[in-house]
Amino acid sequence: MTNEPDEIRPENAEEDAAGREAAQPAVPDSTEQLRAALAEVEKWMKSQRKLPIWDRITQIPFKLLDKVTPKFIHRKIGSLLDEMGNYVQNGGKYLIARRRVTGMLENLARKRQQPEAGPYPLSLMDEASSRLSAESRNLATAQGATTGLGGVFTLAADIPAVLGLSLKVIQEIGLCYGYDANEKAERVFAIKVLQFASSDIVGKQAVLEELNLKAGEDGKLPPAITGMSKIQGWREVVMTYRESWGWKKLLQAVPVAGIVFGAFANRQTLGDVSEAAVMLYRKRRVLERLDALDRQ
């Protein structure tokens, strides 16, 4: 993971980062446990080759979607390009309060009578990420129902809200597995998780190859990932994100009925995002620990 010299980092960031492997090189999981976890992730990735029925229905031609989407929605989506650029470069308003996640990990470790400072076993990281995923889905459901009440007039407010919730839960889950978004490379990874969650199977495989997360790798990000500062990088994410919503968000624009559609669409979106985050960060941690065990 690369530290950018121009970034401002907390004074004790490396000391309290959740699950920081470098501080304590011991691996708290056995090779058998890690290989079983890797098999679970690989099984999930294979399941991603089939598009859910709801997504098949909502995958309408992109040109048609352009025509029926109100202009002010186009402008709002366009503004997300600048926001994502700011997030990648300096974190911006989407960076999270890290103490909440580290506190959760410490509490879980205390209950299990394990070292509060880590390194944490994979099962503890999984439990923390599961709690955060459930919280994000509930928040997104309430957000979608609220904005759905106002129809098309509140839809524009829902788009950045869902993006914010998505990036928040991705970063929190990343911290559960020991990856800190204060580092630029990790913010790039968070954006790619968002892209993975919104992509079809071809797009998902492309993301995996780009992030060096194929089976047999060591799970570490390739140096080239820190160079993803070109506009097309996050433009792809925004457009994929927008296309994946399709009719799900347009149905939310129907007054009153949009409450149901909005709640459903947002819950599904955050469910997909948090699931992808858990699996991708989990795979990185498993691969890194297996590599560490192989070198012992």
N, C-alpha and C positions, 0 to 999 in steps of 0.2 A: 504494500500500500504506500503510495507516494505522498509525502508532505510537501505542499506548495510553500515556497519561501515567503510569498506575499500574503499568506493567509494569517489571520489573527486567531490563535487557538487559546483556550482556557489555560491558566497557569499550570494546573495539575491534570490536564486532559489525559495524559498517558497513564497516570496513576489510578484514575477512577473509571477509565473506560470499561464498559461492561464486557466481561469475558475476555479481557486483553490477553492473548496467548503469549506475547513476547515477554510479559512480566513474569509469567510462571509457565515454563516450558512443559511441565508434566501434563500428560494426556489422561484425563479422568475416565475415559471410555476404553473398553477393550476393542481389539481388532474385530472380533465377532460382532459386537454391538454396532460398530461403525459400518461394517459391511452390510449388516441387516438394514440399517438406516439408509444406506446408499441404494440398496435394492428397492426400498419403499419409494424413494424419490424417482428412480428410473421407471418404476411401474406407473407412477403418476404422470411422468412425462409422456409415456406411451399413450396414456388415456387422453392426452391433449390432442391427439391426432383426429379425434372426432369432434365436430362442431355441434354444440347443443342445439336442440330443435328451435328454441327461442332465438338463438343467434342466427340460425339459418333463415328464419322468417324475417329478421330485422336487417339482414345484409342486402339492402336494396342498392341498385346502381348508384354510384357516387354522383353522377351528373344530376340524376333525379333528386337526390338528397340536397344538392346545392340549390336547385330551383325552388324547393318547398321550404327551405330553411329561411326564416326572416333575416333581413340584412343586419339588424343589430346583434343577432346571434353570431353572424359571420364576424362582425367587428370584435365581439367579445372573445371569440375563439382565436382570432388573429392576435389579440393582446396577450394571449397565453404564451406566444413565442417569446416575447420580451421577458415575461415573468420566468419562464424556464431558463432562458439565457442567464438572467440574474441569479437564479438558484444555483446553476452549475458553477458560475464564476465565484460567487461569494456567499451563497446560502440564502441571502435575502430573508423574506418574511416566512419562508417555509421551514427554516431550521427549527428543531424541537428542543424542549427542555429535557436534557439528558437525565437529570437527577431522578425523575419519576421512574424511568425504566431501570436504572441501576438500583434504586431503592426496592423495586419489585423483585429483582433478582436476588438481592441480599436477603430480603424477607423469606423468599422461598428456600434459599440455602439454609437460613437459620432454622426453619421448620424441619428441614431434612437433616439437621445437625451436620452440615457440610460447611467448608470454609466460605465465609461471606465474601471474601475478596476474589474468589475464583482460583483457577479456572473451573467453570461450571460444567457438569456432565450434560450431555446432549439432551437428556430427558428433562432436565430443569429448564433449559433454554426453550424446549418445545412447549412446556407448560406455560411459561411466561408469554410466548408468542401467541399461543392459543387464546389466552385471556385478552390480549391486545386486539387480536383479530375480531373477537366477539364484540368488544367495545366499539370498534370502528364500524362494524355492520349496523349496530344499533343507532349510533350517531348518524350514519348515512341515511338510514330509514326515516328517522325523524326529520332530517334535513330535506329529503325528497318529498315527504308528505307536506311539509310547511310551504315549500316553494310551489308544489303542485296545486296548492289551494288558490294561488293567484293566476294560474294558467301561464300564458306566454309572457306576461309582464314580469313575472318573477323567475322565469326560466334562465334569463341571462345571469342572475345572481347565483343560480345553482351550479353553473359550470365551474367557476373558479372555486366555489365551496367544495365541490366534489374533488377537484384537483388537489386542493389543500389537504383534505382528509386522506386522499390517496398517498400523497407524499409523506404525510405525517405518520401513517401506519407503516409505510415501507421503512422509514428511518427508525421507528421504534422497534420493529422486528429485526432490522439490521443490528441494532444495539444489543438485542437479546442474544444474538449469535456472535457478538464481539466486533462489529464493524461500525465505525463512527463516521457520520456524515459531515463532521467538521473537516474531513479530508476530501479534497476535490475529487479524487478518483472514486470515492464512495458515493458522492453526489451523482456522478455520471452513472454509476451502477444503479442507483435508485431510479434514475430516469429510464434506464434500460429495463428494469423490472416492470415499470409502468408500461413500456412498449410491449414487453412480453405478454403481459396480462391482456392487452388489447389486440394482439396479432392473431392471424390464422396460423395453421401448423407450419407453413413455409416460413413465416416471419419469426415464429418461436425458435425454429431450428437455426435461423440466421443469427438471432440474438445469442443463443447458446455458443455458437462457434466464435462469435465476436468476443464473448466474455471468457473464453477458454474454460467452459464448464462441461466439456465432453468427458465421458467416463474415461478414467485412466490418467487424467490431468491432475495437477497438484492443487487446483482450486484457486490459485493466486491470479489476480488480475494481470493481464498482459500490459507492458509499459505503454502500448499504443492507446490504451483506454483513456489515459489522461489527456490525450490530444484531441478528444472529441469536443472541440469547441466551435466547430463549424456550424452554421445555422441549420444546415440540412439535418444534422443530428437530432435536434429536438423538434424540428419541423416535421420529421417523420413521425415522431411520437405524438404530436398534437393532432396530425391528420389521421393517424391510425386510431387514436383515442376518440376523435370525433366520428369517424366512420363506424366504429364499433357500437356507438350509441344508437345510430340510425333512428328508427321509428320509436325506440324506447324513450328517447328524450322528446321527440315531437309529440308523442301521445301525452306526455306530461304537460304539454301546452294547453290541453283541453281543460277549461275551468272546472273545478270541483272533482271531475273524474280524474284529473291529473294527480290528485292526492294519492290514489291507489297506484297509478302508473309510476309516479315519482318515487314513492316509497319502495316499490318493487325494483325499479331500475337502479336506484342508488344502492340498495342493499346488495343486488347482484354484482354491481360494479365493484364495490368495496370487498365483497366476498372473493371475487376473482383476483383483485389486486393483492389482498392479504394472503390468499392461498399461494399465489405466485411468489410473493416475497418470502414466505416461510420456506417453500421448496428450494428456491434459488440460494438464499443465504444459508440454509441448512446444508445444501450440497457443498457449498464452498467450505463450510466449517468441517464437514465430514472428510472431504478430500484433503484438506490441509492437515487434519489430524492423522489420517491414514499415511500421508506422506511423512509426517513426523515420526510415526511408529516404524515405518520402513527404514528410516535413517538411524534409528537407535541401535 
